[in-house]
Amino acid sequence: MVITSAHIPAIVALIAGGLILIMPRLLNFIVAIYLIFIGLVGLGVFHALHL
């Protein structure tokens, strides 16, 4: 199986879901980090940094 950029959201969701099941208090941090990351991607910050 070749992992492409299309697989990354699914992998992140699986990892986050597992962590939330183990430690429910992590939910706030995971959601906050996810929203910040999506916001930065939406604004094109990573594209501007050539990452």
N, C-alpha and C positions, 0 to 999 in steps of 0.2 A: 504494500500500500504506500502510495506516495502522498505525503502530507503537503498540501498547498495552503495558500492564504484563505481559501474557502473553508478549510477545516478548523482554523484557529478559533472562531467563536464557539464552535461545538466543543472543542477540547477545553476551553476556558470555562464554559458552562458546566461541564462535567466535574471539573476540579472544584469550582466554586460550590456547586451543589453538594459534593462530598464533604467539603469543609464546613458548610452550613449545617449538615446533618450531624457532624461530629461536635462542632462548637457553634451553637445557634447565635451567640453574641457577635460572631464574626460577620453576621449579615449586614450590619450597618457599615462596617469598613469595606466589605466587598462591593456593596452597592455604591458607596461613595467613590471608591477608586474606579469602578467601572464607568460611572457617570463623568468623572473628570477626564478619563482617558477618551471616551467617546466624544466629549466636548472638544478636546484638543485635536483629535483626528478630524472632526467636523470643521474646525477653524483652519486646518491645514498646517498646524504647527510642525508636525513631523516632516511634512513635505518641504517646508521652508528650511528645516535643519538638515535636509538630505539624508534622512534615516530611512 
